[in-house]
């Protein structure tokens, strides 16, 4: 049976958390406040890992454990991240009826404080009603918004549960069961500087080489499973100097690891061929352009089959809670990709947040209530 959710307490917690500034790497204040809240709820263990030394954050990731009173039932974890994108300093929450927004010059912070709020309310209800439940672990990461750095450096050996749910997606009543893997690609093209007005023929224009290579690539949606984008370019000194170095930063994503490797190679081959085909002139002599690559395996693919315990559990819970969930495949990466890569199947659950990463971000309290009801069913339904 799903209990009545205390809407005003939920709203107050959400407002409090959103108004604690926590941009990536500056999560110290919110981490301390979350420790206080979980301690007040009777957590059996509150552990801050040593990831801050690697991420540069003010805090490590938090792993909180509630042992529960059903040792024969399989436990589960819930995951959220405590950092937000900017602008995030001085957030003031504006409530209009049941709709929460910021006052317009910052993000709201529902990404991902909506998920944290629902977890805190769930644990409050379990404590108040002395409800039977198995072990519940809560993982709250840092630096998710700048490359999933907290999750990548989490001390996974501290976890005792083997699967869980990342509360981190827009919309409501959605469960993400598939997300792509990604490679980050940095390309450095080295040319030769020359005065662009006096002797341009003596230079090797690295920007022109980069443009020629990009023109030979397929960008955007490559197929139904894959995408490619170059989003950053750096280089050049002045308009009257032939640019001697250009750095490009891009990415390839695919739900297929084979296609990810294939498209990554296609990009590198295109750039190498472009540089190799460059034709020297008498003015450049023996000088030739060069190229260097740095390819980083950013995160693995997320693919969860419908017959796995993590999906069976949420299907059962949603039926008991009277909710109809939609199971979808998404195009973005999250902490859940990293968890899955460590052998911890993690489905992503939508929290009701909307228009995230903008100053127009908003959240409906009714969606937050619905999320909390689903979490209660997940925590109390026998696995």
N, C-alpha and C positions, 0 to 999 in steps of 0.2 A: 504494500500500500504506500502510495506517494504522499508524504505529509504536506500540509499547507506551508508554503514558503513565506517567510517573513519579508515582504517586499521592501519595507522601509529600512530594515537592517541591511538588506542586500544593497539598496541604493546608497546607504551611508558608507558602507565599506568600499563600494566602487568609487564614490566621490573622494574618499580619503586617499585611496591608493593612487588615483589619477592625479591628485594634487601634490603628490610627492615626485619631484623631478628625478627622472632616472634615464637620461640618455645613455647610449652605449658607452661603457667603461666608467660611468659615473653612477653605479648602482649601490653605492655604500649605504646611503640613507634608507632606501627601500628595503635592502637586505636586512638591515638591523631591525626595521619595523616588522618585517615578516617573521623574523626569529621570535620577536615578542609575541606576535599573534599566535604562532603555532605552539609556542610554549604554554600560553594561556589555555589552549585547547587540549593540553595534556599529551603532547607528542612524546613518544617513548625515546626518540632520538632526533636531534637536530645537528646536522653535520654540514659544515662549510668546507668544501674541498680546496685543494691548493692550486686551482686553475688560474687564479689571478696573476700568478707569476708568469704565466704564458700568454694570457690575454691582455694584460695591462689594465685590467678592471680594478675598481676599488674593492670589489668583493669577489669571492669565489662563487661557484654554483652551490645551491642549497639542496640537500637531500634530507627530507623529513620523513620519519617513519612512525606510523601508528600500528602497533602490533595486532590490534583487534582481539576478538574473543571467539573466533571460529578457525582454529588452527588447521582443521581438516579441509577448509575451503581454500581454493587457489586465490592468492593475493593479486593485486594489480597496482599499477602506478598511474598517476596523472602528471602531465608535464606542461609547464608554461615557461615563458621567458619574462624576466623582470625589466629588461631595457626597452626603450622606445626610440623611434626616430625623432629627429628634430623638426620644427622648433619645439622644445620641450621644457624650457625654463619658465617657471611661474605659471604653470597651468592652473586655470580657474574653471571649474565645471559649472556649466549653466544647465539647469533642469527646467524643461518646459513640459509640463504634464509628466509623461513617462519617457520622454526623449532627452537624452544627455548629449550635450555638445560642449566644446570649449567656448570661451568667449570670443574666439575668432582669430587670435594671433598666435595660437599654438595648436599642436595636435591635442586630441583628447586623452589618448593613452589607453584606449580600450584594447589596443593591440600591444600587450597581451594581458592587461590588467583585468579584462572581463573574465578571462579564464581563471586567474588567481582568485578573484572575488567569488566565483561559483564554488571553487574548491573550499575556500574558507567557510562559506555558508553550509556546504555539505558537512564538513567536519563539526561545525557548531550544532547542526541538527542531530548528528549521530551522538554527540556528547549529551545534548539535552534529553534526548529520548532513550538514551542508553541502548541504542539499536545494535543488534548483533551484526558484525561485519568481519571480513577477513583482514589480513594485513593490507594496509594502504600506504603506499609510498608517494611522496610528492617531490618532484624534481623541478626546481626553479632555476633556470639558467641565466647567465649573463651574455651579453654581446651577440645575441641572435641576429640582430639587425645589421651587423657588419661582417657577416660571413659565417654565422653559426659557430662562432669561436668557443663559446661556453660549452656547447654540446660536444664539440670536437676534442675538448680537453677535460671532459667530465671523468671523474674516477668511477668508472663503471663497476669495478669490483666491489663497491660499497652497496650496490643494489642487491636486494634479495628477491624481488619480484621479477618475472620474466617477460611480461608484456604489459602494454598500457595504452594510454590515450593522450595525445598532444592536443590541448585545447587552444587552437591557434588558426582560425580561418574565418573569413567573412561569411555572412549568411547565417542561416539557422536550419536545424534539422538536416544537416549535410555531414556525411562522413567521407573523408578522402582516403581511398584505398590504393591509389597509385599516383606516383609523382616521379619526374625524370631524374636521371643522374646528370651531372654537369662537369664540364672541364672549363677552367679559366685559362685563357691564352694571352700571354704577353709577348709581343713581337717588337724587336728593336732593329730598325734599319739604319745602317751607318753609311752615309754618303761622303761628300767632300765639300767643305765650305768654299765659297768664292764671292767676290763682289758682283752683285746681280746687275749692276749697271756698267762696270768697266770690263769685266771678263767672265760673264756667266758661263761661257763654254768651258772654263777651267773647273767648274763645279760639278758635283754629282748630286742631283736634287733628290734627297731621301723622301720628300713629300710626294713628288711625282711618282716615284717607285711604289710608295704605299698606295696611292690612288689607283695606279695601274693594276696592282694585285687585287685590291678590293673590287675593282670593276670586273675582274675575272672570277669572282666568287659568287656563290648563291648565298643570299642572306635572307633573314626572316624565317618563314616556315619552310622547312626543307621537305618534310613529309608529315604524315599524320602523327608521328611520334617524336619529331625532332625539330629544333629551331637553332638558329645561329644569329649572333649579333656582335658587332663591334661598336662600343659606345663611348670610348674615350680615345683621344689622340693628343699627344704632347710633342712639342718640338718647335724648332725655329728660334731665331734670335731677333731678326729684324726683317722688314720688307725688302731691304737692299742687300740681304745676304742669302745666298743659296743655302737652304736648310741642309745641314750635314747629318742630322740625327732626328728620327721620328720614332716615337714609341706608341704602339697601338695596344689597346686592352679590349678583349672580347671574351665571348663564351660560346660554348656549344652545349645544348641540352638534348637528351633523348631518353625515352623509356627503354630503349634497346642499348645494351652495352656494346654490342657489335657495331651498331650504327654510330654510336658516340665515337668509337675509335676510328671508324671509316671517315666520318665527316671531319674529325680533328686532323687526320692525315691529309685529307683533301685540302684543307686550309694551309697547312704547312708546306705541302708540295707546291701550291699555287704561288706562295710568296717566294719560295726557293727558286722556282722556275723564272719568276719575274726578275729577280736579282741576277740570276745566271744569264738571262737573255740580254741584259743591258749591254749596249754597244759603246765601246770606248771611243774617244776622239783624240786627235793629236794633242789637244790642250790638257787632257787628263793624264796622258802618259801611261804609266804602269798602274795607276790607281784604279781600284775597283770597289764597288759597294760590297758590303757584307751584311749578314743577317744573323740574328740570334733569337732563339725561342725559349720561352718558359711556360710549360704546360703543367697545370696543377689540377689534380683530381679533387674537385671541390666538394662533392658529396655523391654518395651512391644512390641508385634508384630505390624507390619505395614501391613495392608490389605485394599486396596482401591478398591471399586467396580467401574466398568466401567460407571455406570449411575450416579455417584456423580458429583456435580458441578466442583470439581477440575479437574476431568478427562475430562468432557465435554468441559471445557474451553480450555484445551491444545489441544484437538482433533480439535476443531474449529480453534484455532490459527495456528496449524500446516498446516491445509488445506489452509488457507489464505496465509501462508508464503511459500507454495509449498514444504513442508517437509514431508517425510514419517518417522514416528516415530515407534519404536518397544517398546512394553510394556512388561516388564519382571518382574520376581520374582528373588530376589537376596538372598545371604546367609549371608550378613553382617548387622550390626546395624549402625545407624547414628542418628544425631539430629532429623531427620524426625520421627524416632520411638518415641522419647520423645514427640514431638509436637502432634503426633497422639494420644498418651496416654493422653494428656490434651484436647482431643476433637477437635483438629485442623487438619483436613485431610491435609496431606503434601505429595505430590509426589516428588520423587527424579529425577532430570534431570541431565543427563551426560553433562560434560563441555568440553570434549576433552582431558583432562589430560590422561597421559599414563605412565606406569612404575612407579607409585607413590610409595612413601616410599623407594625409592632407589636413589643413586646418578646418575642413568641413566635416571631419570625422564625427560619427554619431553612433548611439546605441540605444535600443529600446529596452526599457526595464522588463517588459513582458518576455522578450527573448532571453534575457539573463535568468529570469525565473524558470523558463522552459529548460534551459541548459542545466540549471541546478537540479531540476526534477529528474532529468536523464542521468546525471551523475549519481543521484541517490539510488536510482534503480540499478545502476552499474555496481555500486558499492554494496548493495544489500541483496541483490538477486544471487542465489546460489549458482556457482559456475558449473 
